[in-house]
Amino acid sequence: MDIVPDPTGLAADFENMMHTAMSKQVADVALRVWTPQHAELKFVKQAAPTVEDLTGRRTQSGPQAGDYPTGAWGGGESRDYHVCIQVNPAGVGQEMLAARVSLVAGSEVLGQGLVRAIWTDDEALSTRINPNVAHYTGQAELAQAIQDGLEARKLGNEEVATAKLGRAVALAQQSGNEDTAKLLAKVVDVVDAATGTVRLKNKVETADEMALDTRSSKTVRTRK
């Protein structure tokens, strides 16, 4: 008979989650995104404190506008979102309003920001990736790599599991996600974190695997 170790980490997570839920001060908050007729909204994702794709949860809230539910928020809480919008091409030097993003609770607007697109013929500017976007794209990839790696390990596909979890180790180090790196180290032996070279551990505690699975969507904020 296998004895499952006490998953203290998971218990702490649950306690923290309950405490956070009970301290919420604003209920039913939504991210409202308005786009002009010439723009196409590709996706809306929460990037921090956890990765969550909100794209499929859209409800129409007005002409060319949609609401994406984000649940309840606590006082002083902040979250980061990644919005992708495609607009029609324009002339060099022209500026266009690509979207208006608002945080709303019922009929009250809690905050608002504008997304603008500016056309340039400067190749260095047009191909440069925004550091915040690059960071959170990596965090989303990290979460997916962990999920894929754990699933492959469960199915006995050691080659895929090693590759995916190795990639996760490299991404965790690159982004400074130390908590996830520590959890990964309980599932794999890290040979070289920078290159993602790892070996699957022969024996992994069930609680450690569960902890990595449940915490894989947690992200770290961009370095200021």
C-alpha positions as CSV (number, residue, x, y, z in Angstrom):
1,M,0.0,0.0,0.0
2,D,1.4,3.4,-1.1
3,I,1.4,6.1,1.5
4,V,0.9,9.6,0.1
5,P,2.9,12.2,1.9
6,D,1.2,15.1,3.5
7,P,0.9,17.8,0.8
8,T,1.6,20.7,3.1
9,G,2.3,23.0,0.2
10,L,-1.1,22.4,-1.3
11,A,-2.7,23.0,2.1
12,A,-0.9,26.3,2.4
13,D,-2.0,27.2,-1.1
14,F,-5.7,26.4,-0.3
15,E,-5.5,28.4,2.9
16,N,-4.1,31.4,1.1
17,M,-6.7,31.0,-1.7
18,M,-9.5,31.0,0.9
19,H,-8.1,34.0,2.7
20,T,-7.8,35.9,-0.6
21,A,-11.3,35.0,-1.6
22,M,-12.8,36.1,1.7
23,S,-11.0,39.5,1.5
24,K,-12.3,40.4,-1.9
25,Q,-13.9,43.8,-2.0
26,V,-15.2,44.2,-5.5
27,A,-17.3,41.4,-7.1
28,D,-18.0,40.6,-10.7
29,V,-15.3,42.7,-12.3
30,A,-14.9,42.5,-16.1
31,L,-12.3,43.6,-18.6
32,R,-14.2,45.5,-21.3
33,V,-12.5,45.8,-24.7
34,W,-13.8,48.1,-27.4
35,T,-12.3,47.9,-30.9
36,P,-13.0,50.0,-34.0
37,Q,-14.5,48.5,-37.0
38,H,-11.2,48.0,-38.8
39,A,-9.7,46.1,-35.9
40,E,-9.9,42.4,-35.1
41,L,-9.4,41.1,-31.5
42,K,-7.3,38.0,-31.5
43,F,-7.2,37.1,-27.8
44,V,-7.5,38.4,-24.3
45,K,-5.4,36.6,-21.6
46,Q,-4.6,37.2,-18.0
47,A,-0.8,37.1,-17.6
48,A,-0.3,37.7,-13.9
49,P,-0.6,36.6,-11.1
50,T,-1.7,33.5,-13.1
51,V,-2.0,32.5,-16.7
52,E,-5.7,32.4,-17.8
53,D,-7.1,32.6,-21.3
54,L,-10.3,34.7,-21.2
55,T,-10.9,34.8,-25.0
56,G,-13.7,32.3,-25.1
57,R,-15.6,33.9,-22.2
58,R,-16.5,37.1,-24.1
59,T,-20.0,38.5,-23.8
60,Q,-21.2,41.3,-26.0
61,S,-21.5,44.5,-24.0
62,G,-22.2,47.1,-26.7
63,P,-21.4,47.9,-30.3
64,Q,-17.9,46.6,-31.0
65,A,-17.3,45.9,-27.3
66,G,-17.1,42.8,-25.2
67,D,-16.7,41.9,-21.6
68,Y,-14.3,39.3,-20.2
69,P,-15.2,38.2,-16.6
70,T,-12.3,38.4,-14.2
71,G,-14.1,37.5,-10.9
72,A,-13.8,39.4,-7.7
73,W,-10.9,41.7,-6.8
74,G,-9.5,42.8,-3.4
75,G,-8.4,46.2,-2.3
76,G,-5.1,47.2,-3.8
77,E,-5.0,44.1,-6.0
78,S,-3.4,44.4,-9.5
79,R,-3.3,42.0,-12.4
80,D,-1.6,42.1,-15.8
81,Y,-3.4,41.3,-19.1
82,H,-2.2,40.5,-22.6
83,V,-4.4,41.7,-25.4
84,C,-3.7,41.0,-29.1
85,I,-5.4,43.1,-31.8
86,Q,-4.9,43.1,-35.6
87,V,-5.6,46.3,-37.5
88,N,-5.6,47.3,-41.1
89,P,-2.3,48.7,-42.5
90,A,-1.9,52.4,-42.8
91,G,0.7,54.9,-44.0
92,V,4.1,55.5,-42.3
93,G,3.8,58.0,-39.4
94,Q,0.1,57.5,-39.0
95,E,-1.4,56.7,-35.6
96,M,-4.6,54.7,-35.0
97,L,-6.7,53.8,-32.0
98,A,-6.6,50.0,-31.9
99,A,-8.6,49.5,-28.7
100,R,-10.0,51.0,-25.5
101,V,-9.6,48.7,-22.5
102,S,-11.7,49.3,-19.4
103,L,-12.0,47.6,-16.0
104,V,-15.7,47.7,-15.0
105,A,-17.9,46.5,-12.2
106,G,-21.5,46.7,-13.2
107,S,-22.0,50.2,-14.6
108,E,-19.0,51.7,-12.8
109,V,-15.7,52.1,-14.8
110,L,-12.8,51.4,-12.4
111,G,-10.0,52.2,-14.9
112,Q,-9.4,52.7,-18.5
113,G,-6.5,52.7,-21.0
114,L,-6.0,53.2,-24.8
115,V,-4.1,50.9,-27.1
116,R,-2.6,52.8,-30.1
117,A,-0.9,51.6,-33.2
118,I,1.8,53.7,-34.9
119,W,3.2,52.8,-38.3
120,T,6.9,53.1,-39.0
121,D,9.5,52.2,-41.7
122,D,12.2,51.7,-39.0
123,E,12.9,48.0,-39.1
124,A,14.5,48.1,-35.6
125,L,11.3,49.5,-34.1
126,S,8.8,47.4,-36.0
127,T,10.5,44.1,-35.2
128,R,11.4,44.8,-31.5
129,I,9.4,42.7,-29.1
130,N,8.0,44.6,-26.1
131,P,9.9,43.2,-23.0
132,N,6.6,42.8,-21.0
133,V,5.0,40.8,-23.8
134,A,8.1,38.7,-24.2
135,H,8.2,38.0,-20.5
136,Y,4.6,36.9,-20.2
137,T,4.7,34.9,-23.5
138,G,7.5,32.9,-21.8
139,Q,5.5,32.5,-18.6
140,A,2.5,31.1,-20.6
141,E,4.9,28.7,-22.4
142,L,6.4,27.7,-19.1
143,A,2.9,26.7,-17.8
144,Q,2.1,24.7,-20.9
145,A,5.5,23.0,-20.9
146,I,4.9,21.8,-17.3
147,Q,1.4,20.5,-18.1
148,D,2.6,18.7,-21.3
149,G,5.6,17.3,-19.5
150,L,3.6,15.9,-16.5
151,E,1.0,14.4,-18.9
152,A,3.8,12.7,-21.0
153,R,5.4,11.4,-17.8
154,K,2.0,10.0,-16.6
155,L,1.7,8.2,-20.0
156,G,5.2,6.8,-19.8
157,N,6.6,8.8,-22.6
158,E,9.9,9.6,-21.0
159,E,11.5,11.3,-24.0
160,V,8.7,13.9,-24.4
161,A,8.5,14.4,-20.6
162,T,12.2,15.0,-20.4
163,A,12.1,17.5,-23.3
164,K,9.1,19.4,-22.0
165,L,10.2,19.6,-18.3
166,G,13.7,20.5,-19.4
167,R,12.2,23.4,-21.4
168,A,10.2,24.4,-18.4
169,V,13.4,24.5,-16.2
170,A,15.1,26.7,-18.8
171,L,12.1,29.1,-19.0
172,A,11.8,29.2,-15.2
173,Q,15.5,30.3,-14.9
174,Q,15.2,32.8,-17.7
175,S,12.2,34.6,-16.1
176,G,13.4,34.4,-12.5
177,N,10.5,32.1,-11.5
178,E,12.3,30.6,-8.5
179,D,9.3,29.0,-6.9
180,T,8.5,27.0,-10.0
181,A,12.2,26.1,-10.4
182,K,12.2,24.6,-6.9
183,L,9.1,22.6,-7.7
184,L,10.5,21.3,-11.0
185,A,13.7,20.2,-9.1
186,K,11.6,17.8,-7.1
187,V,10.4,16.1,-10.3
188,V,13.6,16.2,-12.4
189,D,17.3,16.2,-11.7
190,V,18.7,19.4,-13.2
191,V,22.0,19.0,-15.1
192,D,22.1,22.4,-16.7
193,A,19.2,24.9,-16.0
194,A,20.3,27.3,-18.7
195,T,20.0,24.8,-21.5
196,G,17.2,22.8,-20.0
197,T,19.2,19.7,-19.6
198,V,17.5,17.4,-17.1
199,R,16.9,13.8,-16.1
200,L,13.6,12.5,-14.9
201,K,13.7,11.3,-11.3
202,N,13.0,7.6,-10.8
203,K,10.8,8.3,-7.9
204,V,8.7,11.4,-7.3
205,E,6.4,12.0,-4.4
206,T,2.8,12.3,-5.3
207,A,2.5,15.6,-3.4
208,D,5.4,17.1,-5.2
209,E,3.9,16.2,-8.6
210,M,0.5,17.6,-7.5
211,A,2.1,20.8,-6.3
212,L,3.9,21.4,-9.6
213,D,0.7,20.7,-11.5
214,T,-1.5,23.0,-9.4
215,R,1.0,25.9,-9.2
216,S,2.2,25.7,-12.8
217,S,-0.1,28.6,-13.9
218,K,1.3,31.0,-11.4
219,T,3.6,33.7,-12.9
220,V,6.1,36.2,-11.7
221,R,5.8,39.9,-12.6
222,T,8.1,41.5,-15.1
223,R,11.2,42.9,-13.5
224,K,11.0,46.7,-13.2
